[in-house]
Amino acid sequence: MNFTVTSKGRQFDRLGIMYLGDIEVFRTSTAEPTANGIVWTYVKEMEQYNALWKSEQKIIFDLGNLIDSTYTGTFNTTLTATFFTVPEPDPKPIADAILPISSRQSAQNKGSAFTVPGDNASVAYALPRNIERAVISLSACGQATEEFWYTNTFSSQVNTFESTVGTLYGFSPFREVQLLIDGQLAGVSWPFPIIFTGGIAPGFWRPIVGIDAFDLREHEIDVTPWLPLLCDGKAHSFEIRVAGLDDDGKDHATITETVGSNWVVTGKIFIFSGRQGSVTRGTPPFIQASPPNIQISSSITTNSTGGNQSLSYSTQVFREINITSTIVASGGAQKASWYQRLVYNNVNVLSAQGFDQTTNQTTTGSDRASSGYHIDTSGYSNDYMYPLNVQSSFSINAAGNVGINASLSRGLTFNPFGPSVFPNGVQDFNILNPSLVSLPGQTSPETIQLASNIPRLSGSQLSTVQSGTAKYLSAGNASYSFGSTSQDFRFQGVEAQSVQTSYELYHQTAKAVNSTLTQNDIEVIWKVLSGAPPPLSPNAVPGDVFPVAGSRRSVRSLLGRGPGEMDVALIGPGAGTGNEGGSRANS
């Protein structure tokens, strides 16, 4: 599927979700346009939805936007689906049916995402009785007051800098997306910290965008151990929750069932069926899912006048989940299991009376599934890690001019092996016939013949790192953002018969400075392309120019990191500021 967008003018980044009926199949976001106009294209593999493509579907692409005299950028979009047949030497099983965990509003021509808190993100189904494998995927991202959830503080400390930068957002910097079946925990996703194209400082993201910002990654949870229960012919509930931490102000915290507003969530149930007429039975799932181990600490320093000068807080969370059962289906009796081990560390420091903030966070996780049916003997596994370091310093003067100096480094390591319900990227490299490939920066596709000695690949190793610096300034009736960002992207395939053996398949290094791509080196297997393409526009200038809003809000409110009004003494009577380039609280 090819999604191409053009836009010109002034606009925030926006969240877009594509549905086939009630089922989300693509979650993306937009780039922030320039006065001269921009264009971008994203190509997405959709074979995991073959069960849906076999019948007529209503396509709903929910891309909200606000157009007025200030925000003039419209999105002209083209969505193209290309269907083709490619011979595969060892094709992987595709789900026989897919069911939505959504609000199911396609009949009203509406998007079907839940918004939590607020919605009861739950559905109930009496599933077919001949299922041999089932996987549920979760799609979730924070918006408005939850967009920068990883910078939030403990709820007991949200008023630490009330007199200077305003109220902070609470529920801690930890979030957990939970899947519950009949009210019991079936698995979790600890979300990747998405940074959209206006996030932290817009100058970071021109034209390189944040990791996964154009294709928000879903997390899969194998629920095969639940099949003896789910295949009993009765209705069962499937619920998605987003949890944070609730603290007592004394360095103790527990999981809470609510967070700030809001998270956009959906899910899907991928069903792999057995022989027609068979009934899957077995032992009920044995669930080992104790509450997570949570350790928090915090400290506040004061200045010579007795006011709060700095706030430091740390959060460590550890969780293990293990669910097992024996399933008896048309293929016989098999053990089924789902195991997760996750570790989270976050340290935040707010200094200069709340105007400066440093966030250091690392999430690591391991998922394992073994079900015997429709699965390699080695089972499914995924090891992932996402480190994040963000430093930002905010300033405001008597005239109401707001400045941001920011730096960041972040990464994503994602290593799925075995039968993921989503393409892991190695499928194309298992096809040895000549193929047409469109490479970045090339005006026409090239024929590439893969080396015949590449073994069959069953897993992938994706590793990417971004780093950069950016500045933002609003002065008078305009705002500007400058920046430099580098990214290294490496993709390797893992041999099916030797998980310790990997092959580098793709490597790209890119750098952008003040809206211009200055480096773009690409290596595809043994083929190397390098060079710096010309600027996207001959009239490109560093950053966009935005009129400044007239409402008076706190600095953290302007940046999407806190509500509250600014102390008028900071900026003088009647002054006003705005920084819609760095905040999308109303997106």
C-alpha positions in Angstrom: 0.0 0.0 0.0 1.3 3.4 -1.0 0.3 6.5 1.1 1.5 9.8 -0.5 0.7 13.2 1.0 1.3 16.8 -0.1 0.8 19.8 2.1 1.5 23.5 2.1 1.1 26.2 4.7 0.9 26.1 8.4 -0.3 23.0 10.4 0.3 20.8 13.4 1.2 17.2 13.0 -1.9 15.0 13.0 -2.7 11.4 13.8 -4.2 9.3 11.1 -5.8 5.8 11.3 -6.9 3.6 8.4 -9.6 1.0 8.9 -11.0 -1.8 6.9 -14.5 -1.8 8.3 -14.0 -1.7 12.1 -10.4 -3.0 12.0 -7.5 -0.7 12.3 -4.8 -1.6 9.7 -2.5 1.4 9.6 -1.7 4.1 12.1 0.4 7.0 11.0 1.0 10.7 11.5 1.7 13.7 9.3 4.7 15.9 8.8 4.4 19.6 9.6 4.3 21.5 6.2 6.3 24.5 5.1 5.2 27.6 3.3 6.7 26.2 0.1 5.1 22.8 0.5 6.3 19.3 1.2 5.5 15.8 -0.1 6.2 12.4 1.5 5.4 8.8 0.7 5.1 5.7 3.0 4.8 2.2 1.6 3.4 -0.5 3.9 3.1 -4.3 3.5 -0.5 -5.4 4.0 -0.4 -9.2 3.5 -1.2 -9.8 7.1 -4.7 -8.7 6.3 -5.3 -11.2 3.4 -8.4 -12.5 5.3 -10.0 -9.1 4.9 -8.9 -8.4 1.3 -10.8 -11.5 0.2 -14.2 -9.7 0.7 -15.5 -6.2 0.0 -14.4 -3.7 2.6 -15.3 -0.2 3.6 -12.2 1.9 3.8 -12.2 4.7 6.4 -9.1 6.9 6.7 -9.6 9.1 9.8 -7.2 12.0 9.5 -8.5 14.9 11.5 -7.4 18.5 10.8 -8.2 22.1 11.7 -8.2 24.7 8.9 -8.7 28.4 9.7 -7.0 31.7 8.9 -4.0 30.7 11.0 -3.6 27.0 10.3 -3.9 26.8 6.5 -2.2 23.5 5.7 -4.5 20.9 4.1 -3.4 17.4 3.5 -3.9 16.1 -0.1 -3.6 12.4 0.2 -3.4 9.5 -2.3 -3.8 5.9 -1.1 -3.0 3.2 -3.6 -3.2 -0.6 -3.0 -1.3 -2.9 -5.3 -2.2 -6.6 -5.4 0.3 -9.2 -6.7 1.4 -12.8 -6.4 4.9 -13.7 -5.5 6.1 -17.3 -5.2 7.5 -18.1 -1.8 9.5 -21.2 -1.1 8.1 -21.6 2.4 5.1 -19.3 2.8 4.1 -18.4 6.4 0.6 -19.1 7.6 -1.8 -16.1 7.3 -4.7 -15.7 9.7 -8.0 -17.2 8.6 -10.0 -14.5 10.2 -9.5 -11.2 12.0 -11.8 -9.6 14.6 -11.7 -6.0 15.9 -11.3 -4.9 19.4 -12.7 -1.5 18.7 -15.7 0.7 19.1 -17.1 -0.7 15.8 -18.5 2.5 14.3 -17.9 1.9 10.6 -21.6 1.6 10.0 -21.8 5.3 10.9 -18.9 6.0 8.6 -16.7 6.9 11.6 -13.3 5.7 12.9 -13.5 2.9 15.5 -10.7 3.8 17.9 -11.4 3.9 21.7 -10.3 6.9 23.7 -9.2 6.1 27.2 -9.8 7.0 29.9 -13.4 7.7 29.0 -14.4 4.8 26.8 -14.9 1.2 28.0 -12.4 -0.3 25.6 -14.0 -3.7 25.7 -15.7 -6.1 23.3 -17.2 -9.6 23.6 -17.2 -12.5 21.2 -18.3 -16.1 21.0 -15.3 -17.4 19.0 -15.3 -20.3 16.5 -14.6 -23.5 18.3 -11.9 -24.9 16.0 -9.2 -22.3 16.6 -5.7 -23.7 16.9 -3.7 -20.5 17.3 -4.8 -16.9 18.3 -2.8 -13.7 18.5 -4.0 -10.3 19.6 -2.3 -7.1 18.6 -2.5 -3.8 20.5 -2.2 -0.3 18.9 -1.9 2.5 21.4 -0.4 6.0 21.5 -0.8 9.0 23.9 -2.3 12.3 22.8 -3.0 15.7 24.3 -1.9 15.6 28.0 -0.4 12.1 27.5 1.7 12.7 24.4 4.9 13.2 26.4 4.0 10.7 29.1 7.7 9.8 29.7 8.3 13.3 31.1 5.4 13.2 33.5 6.0 13.3 37.3 4.4 11.6 40.2 0.9 12.8 41.0 2.0 13.9 44.5 4.4 16.4 42.9 2.5 18.0 40.1 2.4 21.4 41.9 6.1 21.5 42.6 6.6 24.5 40.2 3.1 25.9 40.2 4.3 29.5 40.8 6.9 29.4 37.9 6.1 27.1 35.0 2.6 25.9 36.1 1.1 22.5 36.9 2.9 19.4 35.8 1.3 16.2 34.4 1.1 13.3 36.7 0.6 9.5 37.0 4.4 9.1 36.7 6.5 8.6 33.6 5.6 4.9 33.3 2.8 3.5 31.1 1.5 0.0 30.6 -1.0 -1.0 27.9 -2.9 -4.1 29.3 -4.9 -6.8 27.5 -7.5 -8.5 29.7 -9.6 -11.5 28.8 -12.6 -12.0 31.0 -11.1 -9.5 33.4 -7.8 -11.4 33.8 -4.4 -10.1 32.6 -3.4 -11.9 29.3 -0.4 -9.7 28.4 1.0 -6.2 28.3 2.8 -3.7 26.0 5.2 -1.2 27.4 4.9 1.5 24.8 7.6 2.9 22.6 7.9 6.7 23.2 6.7 8.1 19.9 7.8 11.6 19.1 5.7 13.2 16.4 7.0 15.8 13.9 6.3 18.8 16.2 7.6 17.0 19.3 10.2 18.4 21.7 11.3 21.0 19.0 10.0 20.9 15.4 13.5 21.6 14.0 14.5 18.0 14.8 12.1 16.5 12.2 12.8 18.2 8.9 12.9 16.1 6.7 13.9 13.1 8.9 11.0 12.1 11.1 10.9 10.4 14.5 11.3 6.6 14.7 8.0 4.9 13.8 6.2 8.3 13.5 4.9 7.3 10.0 4.0 3.8 10.9 3.2 3.3 14.6 4.2 -0.2 15.6 1.7 -2.7 17.1 2.6 -5.2 19.9 1.4 -8.8 19.6 0.3 -11.1 22.4 -0.2 -14.8 21.8 -3.4 -15.9 23.5 -3.2 -19.5 22.3 -3.0 -20.7 26.0 -6.5 -19.3 26.4 -8.1 -21.4 23.7 -9.5 -24.2 25.9 -11.5 -21.4 27.6 -12.2 -19.3 24.5 -13.4 -22.2 22.3 -16.2 -23.3 24.7 -18.9 -21.6 22.6 -19.6 -18.9 25.1 -19.0 -15.1 24.8 -15.8 -13.8 26.3 -14.6 -10.2 26.9 -11.5 -8.6 25.5 -10.5 -5.3 27.1 -7.6 -2.8 26.6 -6.5 -0.6 29.5 -3.8 2.0 29.9 -2.2 2.1 33.4 0.2 4.5 35.1 1.4 4.7 38.7 -0.3 6.2 41.7 2.0 7.3 44.5 1.5 8.2 48.1 4.0 11.0 48.3 6.3 8.8 50.4 8.2 7.0 47.6 5.6 4.1 47.3 3.6 3.5 44.1 1.1 1.0 42.7 -0.4 0.4 39.3 -3.4 2.6 38.6 -6.2 1.9 36.2 -6.4 5.5 34.9 -4.0 8.0 33.4 -4.3 11.5 31.9 -6.3 12.4 28.8 -5.9 10.6 26.5 -4.8 7.4 24.7 -6.1 6.2 21.4 -6.3 2.4 21.4 -7.6 -0.5 19.3 -6.8 -4.2 19.0 -7.2 -7.1 16.6 -7.7 -10.9 17.1 -5.9 -13.0 14.5 -7.5 -16.4 14.3 -5.8 -19.5 12.8 -8.4 -22.2 12.3 -8.1 -26.0 12.5 -10.1 -28.6 10.7 -13.7 -27.7 10.0 -16.0 -29.2 12.6 -13.3 -29.9 15.2 -13.5 -28.5 18.7 -10.4 -27.2 20.6 -10.3 -28.3 24.2 -7.7 -28.7 26.9 -6.8 -27.3 30.3 -7.7 -23.8 31.5 -4.9 -21.3 31.3 -2.5 -21.3 34.3 -1.7 -17.6 34.9 1.3 -16.4 36.7 1.1 -12.6 36.6 2.0 -11.0 40.0 1.8 -7.2 40.3 4.9 -5.5 38.9 7.8 -4.7 41.2 7.9 -0.9 41.5 10.6 1.3 43.0 10.4 5.0 43.0 12.3 7.9 44.7 12.3 11.6 44.5 13.9 14.7 46.0 13.3 18.5 45.9 15.9 21.2 46.4 15.1 24.8 47.3 16.8 28.1 46.5 17.8 31.0 48.8 14.3 32.4 48.8 12.7 29.1 49.8 11.2 28.4 46.4 11.5 25.0 44.8 14.6 25.0 42.5 14.8 21.4 41.3 12.9 18.1 41.3 14.6 14.7 40.7 12.6 11.5 40.4 13.4 8.0 39.4 11.1 5.0 38.4 12.1 1.4 38.1 9.5 -1.3 37.2 10.0 -5.0 36.6 7.3 -7.5 35.5 7.0 -11.1 34.5 4.0 -12.8 33.0 3.8 -16.6 32.3 0.6 -18.2 31.0 0.5 -21.9 30.1 -2.0 -24.6 29.1 -2.5 -27.8 27.2 -4.6 -27.5 24.1 -6.2 -30.5 22.3 -7.2 -29.7 18.7 -7.4 -31.4 15.4 -3.6 -31.9 15.3 -3.5 -33.5 18.8 -2.4 -32.3 22.2 0.2 -29.5 22.5 1.6 -27.4 25.2 0.9 -23.7 24.7 2.7 -20.8 26.5 3.1 -17.1 26.6 5.9 -15.5 28.5 7.0 -11.8 29.0 9.8 -10.3 30.9 10.1 -6.5 31.0 12.4 -4.0 32.7 11.8 -0.2 32.8 14.2 2.5 34.1 13.4 6.3 34.0 15.2 9.2 35.6 13.9 12.7 35.2 15.4 15.9 36.5 13.6 19.3 36.4 15.9 22.2 37.3 16.0 26.0 37.0 12.6 26.1 38.8 11.1 23.8 36.2 12.3 25.5 33.0 14.9 22.8 32.3 14.3 19.1 32.0 16.4 16.0 31.4 14.8 12.6 30.7 16.8 9.3 30.6 14.7 6.2 30.0 15.3 2.7 28.9 12.7 -0.1 28.3 13.7 -3.7 27.6 11.5 -6.6 26.9 11.4 -10.3 25.9 8.4 -12.1 24.6 8.2 -15.8 24.0 5.4 -18.0 22.6 5.1 -21.7 21.9 1.9 -23.3 20.7 2.8 -26.2 18.4 0.3 -25.3 15.7 1.0 -23.0 12.7 4.3 -22.2 14.4 7.9 -23.1 13.9 9.2 -25.7 16.3 11.4 -23.0 17.8 8.3 -20.8 18.5 7.9 -17.0 18.3 10.2 -14.7 20.1 10.9 -11.0 20.2 13.6 -9.1 22.1 13.3 -5.3 22.1 14.8 -2.2 23.7 14.2 1.5 23.3 16.5 3.9 25.1 15.6 7.6 25.2 17.6 10.7 26.3 16.0 14.1 26.0 17.3 17.5 27.3 15.3 20.6 26.9 15.7 24.1 28.3 12.8 26.7 28.1 13.1 30.4 28.4 10.8 33.4 28.3 11.5 37.1 28.6 9.5 40.2 29.5 8.4 40.7 26.0 6.8 37.2 26.0 9.4 35.6 23.6 9.7 31.9 24.2 12.9 29.9 23.4 13.7 26.2 23.4 17.2 24.6 23.3 16.9 20.8 23.0 19.0 17.8 22.3 18.1 14.1 22.1 19.4 10.6 21.4 17.1 7.7 21.1 17.0 4.3 19.6 14.9 1.2 18.8 16.1 -2.4 18.7 13.4 -4.9 17.6 14.3 -8.6 17.0 11.3 -10.7 16.1 11.9 -14.4 15.2 9.5 -17.0 14.1 5.8 -16.6 13.0 4.9 -13.0 13.8 1.5 -12.1 12.6 3.1 -9.0 11.0 5.7 -9.1 8.2 9.2 -8.8 9.8 10.9 -7.6 6.6 12.8 -10.7 5.6 10.1 -12.1 3.4 11.4 -10.3 0.3 14.9 -11.7 1.0 13.5 -15.3 0.8 12.5 -14.7 -2.8 15.5 -15.5 -5.1 13.9 -14.5 -8.4 14.9 -11.0 -9.8 12.8 -8.2 -8.2 12.1 -4.6 -8.9 13.1 -2.4 -5.9 12.6 1.3 -5.5 15.5 2.7 -3.6 15.5 6.1 -1.8 16.6 8.9 -4.0 16.1 7.0 -7.2 13.6 8.1 -9.8 12.9 4.6 -11.1 13.0 1.1 -9.7 16.0 -1.1 -10.2 16.2 -4.8 -10.8 18.1 -6.6 -8.0 19.0 -10.2 -8.0 19.6 -11.5 -4.5 22.6 -13.7 -3.9 21.7 -17.4 -4.3 23.7 -18.4 -1.3 21.5 -16.5 1.2 19.8 -19.1 3.4 16.1 -19.1 4.4 15.5 -16.3 6.9 13.0 -16.6 9.7 13.8 -13.6 11.9 15.0 -10.1 11.7 17.1 -7.7 13.7 16.2 -4.0 13.4 18.4 -1.4 15.1 18.1 2.3 14.6 19.5 5.3 16.4 18.6 9.0 16.1 20.5 12.0 17.7 20.3 15.7 17.2 20.0 19.2 18.5 17.3 21.8 17.8 16.3 25.4 18.7 13.0 27.1 18.7 12.1 30.8 19.1 8.9 32.7 19.0 9.2 36.4 18.7 6.6 38.9 17.9 4.0 37.3 15.6 6.2 34.4 14.3 8.1 31.4 15.4 11.2 29.7 14.0 12.9 26.3 14.5 16.3 25.1 13.4 18.0 21.8 13.9 20.3 19.0 12.9 19.4 15.3 13.1 21.3 12.1 12.2 20.0 8.6 11.9 21.6 5.2 11.5 19.3 2.3 10.4 20.5 -1.3 10.2 18.5 -4.3 9.2 19.7 -7.9 9.4 18.1 -11.3 8.7 18.4 -14.3 11.1 18.9 -17.8 9.6 16.0 -20.1 10.3 18.1 -23.1 11.3 20.8 -21.1 13.2 19.4 -18.2 15.3 23.0 -17.2 16.2 23.7 -16.4 12.5 22.6 -13.1 11.0 23.1 -11.4 7.6 23.2 -7.7 7.0 20.5 -6.9 4.4 20.1 -3.1 4.6 22.0 -0.2 6.1 21.3 3.5 5.8 22.9 6.6 7.3 21.3 10.0 6.9 21.7 13.5 8.2 19.6 16.6 7.9 20.7 20.2 8.8 18.1 23.0 8.8 15.6 21.3 6.6 18.1 20.0 4.1 19.2 16.4 3.7 23.1 16.5 3.7 23.9 12.8 3.8 22.1 9.7 2.6 24.2 6.6 2.3 22.5 3.3 1.5 23.7 -0.2 1.3 21.4 -3.0 0.1 23.1 -6.4 0.7 26.2 -6.1 -1.5 25.1 -3.0 -3.4 26.1 0.4 -2.1 24.6 3.8 -3.1 25.7 7.1 -1.6 25.2 10.7 -2.1 23.4 13.8 -0.9 20.3 14.7 -2.9 19.4 18.3 -3.5 17.2 20.2 -1.0 13.5 19.3 -1.2 12.6 22.8 -2.3 14.9 25.4 -4.0 13.4 28.0 -1.7 13.7 26.0 1.5 14.3 28.0 4.6 15.2 26.7 8.1 11.9 26.2 9.9 8.3 27.4 9.4 6.8 30.7 10.4 3.8 30.5 12.7 1.7 33.3 14.1 1.7 33.3 17.9 -1.5 32.6 19.7 -2.8 35.2 21.9 -3.9 33.2 25.0 -1.6 33.3 28.0 -0.6 29.8 29.2 2.2 28.3 31.2 5.4 27.4 29.4 4.7 23.7 30.0 1.2 24.1 28.7 2.6 25.7 25.5 4.9 22.7 25.1 2.2 20.1 25.8 3.7 19.1 29.1 1.4 20.6 31.7 -1.8 22.6 32.1 -2.1 25.8 34.1 -1.7 29.5 33.6 1.6 31.3 33.6 2.5 33.6 36.5 1.8 37.0 35.0 4.9 38.4 36.9 7.1 36.3 34.6 6.0 38.1 31.4 4.5 41.4 32.5 0.8 42.5 32.5 -1.0 41.8 29.2 1.7 39.9 27.5 0.9 36.7 25.7 2.9 33.8 24.2 2.3 30.7 22.1 4.2 27.8 20.7 1.9 25.7 18.6 4.9 24.2 16.8 5.9 22.3 19.9 2.5 21.4 21.3 -0.4 19.5 19.9 -2.6 19.4 23.0 -5.6 19.9 20.8 -4.5 17.6 17.9 
